[in-house]
């Protein structure tokens, strides 16, 4: 079992312009590479967990998501930051799935498929639903980042102080 930091994508790693899927709209947020690098050096494994209801709503396709995601993963990889998996919920809110945050389905999937030790893992995200998901899954903790939370560097400080 491994310690993970589960990362929300839109608004945490990349600029959230609403239903983000176009590669030409890709903008990595300031400080992401440095913050994630610190987590990797501290021995955490990283995975992305993201709601992508734009797929379920028909706003964009899974292939659109994959193209955007490939750009993000390439940039992170080039900076020496491995992402173990990108786990997503493609459903619209009214589908009643168990994987849409704040449900814990994506983290349960990470436990099964990646050997994540949820009790020693953390969640970083820009929304209350990210914090709720961490709580429901029994994670060590969660830190809210962005305009309503702290900056990513301070979030990493919190995790590394634990």
C-alpha positions as CSV (number, residue, x, y, z in Angstrom):
1,X,0.0,0.0,0.0
2,X,1.3,3.4,-1.0
3,X,0.8,7.0,0.2
4,X,-0.8,9.2,-2.5
5,X,-1.7,12.7,-3.0
6,X,-4.9,12.8,-5.2
7,X,-5.1,15.9,-7.3
8,X,-8.1,17.6,-8.7
9,X,-7.4,18.9,-12.1
10,X,-9.4,22.0,-13.1
11,X,-8.7,24.9,-10.8
12,X,-6.0,23.0,-9.0
13,X,-3.4,22.1,-11.7
14,X,-4.8,24.0,-14.7
15,X,-6.8,27.1,-15.2
16,X,-10.5,26.4,-14.9
17,X,-12.4,28.2,-17.7
18,X,-15.4,26.0,-17.4
19,X,-15.7,22.5,-19.0
20,X,-11.9,22.6,-19.8
21,X,-11.1,20.3,-22.8
22,X,-9.5,22.3,-25.6
23,X,-5.7,22.0,-25.8
24,X,-5.5,25.6,-26.9
25,X,-7.1,26.6,-23.6
26,X,-4.5,24.7,-21.6
27,X,-2.8,26.8,-18.9
28,X,-0.8,25.2,-16.1
29,X,-1.3,27.2,-12.9
30,X,1.7,29.0,-11.4
31,X,3.7,26.9,-8.8
32,X,2.3,23.5,-9.9
33,X,5.6,22.0,-11.0
34,X,7.5,23.1,-7.9
35,X,4.7,22.0,-5.5
36,X,4.3,18.6,-7.1
37,X,8.0,18.1,-7.3
38,X,8.2,18.5,-3.5
39,X,5.6,15.8,-3.0
40,X,7.4,13.4,-5.3
41,X,10.7,14.0,-3.5
42,X,8.9,13.3,-0.2
43,X,7.9,9.9,-1.4
44,X,4.2,10.5,-2.3
45,X,2.8,9.0,-5.4
46,X,0.4,11.2,-7.4
47,X,-2.8,10.6,-9.2
48,X,-5.4,12.9,-10.8
49,X,-9.1,12.5,-9.8
50,X,-11.5,14.7,-11.7
51,X,-15.2,15.1,-12.4
52,X,-15.7,15.7,-16.2
53,X,-19.4,16.1,-16.5
54,X,-18.9,17.8,-19.9
55,X,-18.5,14.3,-21.4
56,X,-21.8,13.1,-19.9
57,X,-23.5,16.4,-20.9
58,X,-22.3,16.0,-24.5
59,X,-20.2,19.2,-24.4
60,X,-17.0,17.3,-25.4
61,X,-15.9,13.8,-26.0
62,X,-13.7,11.4,-24.1
63,X,-11.1,11.9,-26.9
64,X,-11.1,15.7,-26.3
65,X,-10.5,15.0,-22.6
66,X,-7.6,12.6,-23.4
67,X,-5.9,15.1,-25.7
68,X,-6.0,17.7,-23.0
69,X,-4.9,15.3,-20.4
70,X,-2.0,14.1,-22.6
71,X,-0.7,17.6,-22.8
72,X,-0.9,18.0,-19.0
73,X,0.8,14.6,-18.3
74,X,3.5,15.4,-20.9
75,X,4.4,18.7,-19.2
76,X,4.4,17.1,-15.8
77,X,6.5,14.1,-17.0
78,X,9.1,16.5,-18.6
79,X,9.4,18.1,-15.2
80,X,10.1,14.8,-13.5
81,X,6.6,14.5,-12.0
82,X,5.1,11.0,-12.6
83,X,1.3,10.7,-12.5
84,X,0.3,7.2,-11.7
85,X,-3.2,7.4,-13.1
86,X,-5.9,9.8,-14.2
87,X,-9.2,8.7,-12.8
88,X,-12.3,10.5,-14.0
89,X,-16.0,10.6,-13.6
90,X,-17.5,11.3,-17.0
91,X,-21.1,11.3,-15.8
92,X,-23.5,14.2,-15.6
93,X,-24.7,15.1,-12.1
94,X,-28.1,13.5,-12.6
95,X,-26.8,10.0,-13.5
96,X,-26.4,9.0,-9.8
97,X,-23.0,7.3,-10.2
98,X,-20.7,6.4,-7.3
99,X,-17.7,8.0,-8.9
100,X,-18.8,11.6,-9.0
101,X,-17.1,13.7,-6.3
102,X,-17.9,14.1,-3.5
103,X,-18.6,10.4,-3.6
104,X,-15.5,8.3,-2.8
105,X,-15.7,6.0,-5.8
106,X,-12.6,7.4,-7.5
107,X,-10.5,7.0,-4.4
108,X,-11.9,3.4,-3.9
109,X,-10.8,2.7,-7.5
110,X,-7.3,4.0,-6.6
111,X,-7.2,1.7,-3.6
112,X,-8.1,-1.3,-5.7
113,X,-6.1,-0.5,-8.8
114,X,-3.1,1.4,-7.5
115,X,-2.7,0.0,-4.0
116,X,-3.4,3.4,-2.5
117,X,-3.4,3.4,1.3
118,X,-6.2,5.9,1.7
119,X,-5.6,6.4,5.5
120,X,-2.2,7.8,4.7
121,X,-3.2,9.7,1.6
122,X,-4.3,13.3,0.9
123,X,-6.5,15.1,-1.5
124,X,-5.7,18.6,-3.0
125,X,-8.6,20.3,-4.7
126,X,-10.3,23.7,-5.2
127,X,-13.8,22.7,-4.2
128,X,-15.6,21.6,-1.0
129,X,-16.5,18.4,-2.9
130,X,-12.8,17.4,-3.0
131,X,-12.5,17.8,0.8
132,X,-15.8,15.8,1.3
133,X,-14.5,13.0,-0.9
134,X,-11.4,12.7,1.2
135,X,-13.4,12.6,4.3
136,X,-15.8,9.9,3.0
137,X,-12.9,7.8,1.8
138,X,-11.1,8.0,5.2
139,X,-8.0,9.9,3.8
140,X,-5.5,11.4,6.2
141,X,-6.6,14.8,5.1
142,X,-7.5,17.3,2.4
143,X,-6.4,20.8,1.6
144,X,-8.5,23.2,-0.4
145,X,-6.5,25.4,-2.8
146,X,-7.4,28.3,-5.0
147,X,-9.3,31.5,-4.4
148,X,-11.4,29.9,-1.6
149,X,-8.4,28.1,0.0
150,X,-4.6,28.3,0.2
151,X,-2.0,28.4,-2.5
152,X,-0.5,25.1,-3.7
153,X,2.8,25.7,-2.0
154,X,1.1,26.1,1.4
155,X,-1.1,23.1,0.8
156,X,2.1,21.0,0.2
157,X,3.6,22.5,3.4
158,X,0.5,21.2,5.3
159,X,0.8,17.7,3.8
160,X,4.6,17.5,4.5
161,X,4.1,18.7,8.1
162,X,1.8,15.8,8.8
